[in-house]
Amino acid sequence: MRREWYYMTKSRLFSSLFVMLKKNAANIVTLLRVIFIPLLVKTATYESKDSFVLLSVGLISSDMIDGVLARKLKIATNFGRKLDIFADWVFYSSIIGILIFTNKDIVFQYWPFIITPILLHILPKFVALYYMKRFSTMHFITWKIAAFLFFFICVSLFFFKFSFILLLLLNVVCFIAFLEEIIIYVTFKEETNEDCLSLWQLLKKGKQ
């Protein structure tokens, strides 16, 4: 009887643990972007280039993986969205801080082109606050492309010469994403679907 009770309890425990992990899979992946920031800073400041790049690739990839998990497993929550916003801000702010610390001359020389993408990402949040009565963020494909361009700029600073063309391209992509986000908030207001991937996707659904 004791053995049966033990195995039954163990089975229920593992079953509950699996369910809990499944429900929070996306949030766990999101938290990785925050948890590994101290290690990311350490690899950058100690000039461990390979480690910095590999860790950056993994953490930036997590920004795509958490959304995919949330949609595929149907575990998207309002808390998860807020956690994703928080993790993004902490992660990308840390990356910008690392760039300023390790490449002061380039940052001060091209500061308008560095500040512009940041402003283009922040301003739509206040538009969302006005129309949706809350802060919101959109996971557009264009924002994902901007994130990867930002990463390539970081890599170029560590391994190659700085590329102004990449920085200019980042500004263009961020401006497109900015326009998409503004148009969606102004057009759809409270009915905005925060899980949409592009303005075109929403317009296409509206025609159906």
Secondary structure, DSSP 8 states (H G I E B T S, - for coil): -HHHHHHHHHHHHHHHHHHHHHHTHHHHHHHHHHHTHHHHHHHHHTT-HHHHHHHHHHHHHHHHHHHHHHHHTT---HHHHHHHHHHHHHHHHHHHHHHHHH-HHHHHHSHHHHHHHHHHHHHHHHHHHHHHSS------HHHHHHHHHHHHHHHHHHHS---HHHHHHHHHHHHHHHHHHHHHHHHHGGG--TT-S-HHHHHHHHH-
